[in-house]
């Protein structure tokens, strides 16, 4: 998101032990940032790494070949799975 064209208007509040707050304030000072800026950039960097870890899959050549073969294989109908999905829709989405 381009911060020059968007105004930040959402808030996140949290409570910390005094020692944790002092640590964050010291670290922000070393980087010449306000505590708010330090926490925002640190949290965003960590969020991006976490999403990268959970949303990205790295495969070697053999794993990639097997994965693509599995995607290319014809779909086998599984009545129990279909029933479970129908039950899920009925219970969770109310359909």
Residue pairs with C-beta under 8 A, 6 or more apart in sequence:
16 24
24 35
24 38
24 39
25 35
27 38
28 34
28 35
28 37
28 38
28 39
31 38
33 41
59 67
89 95
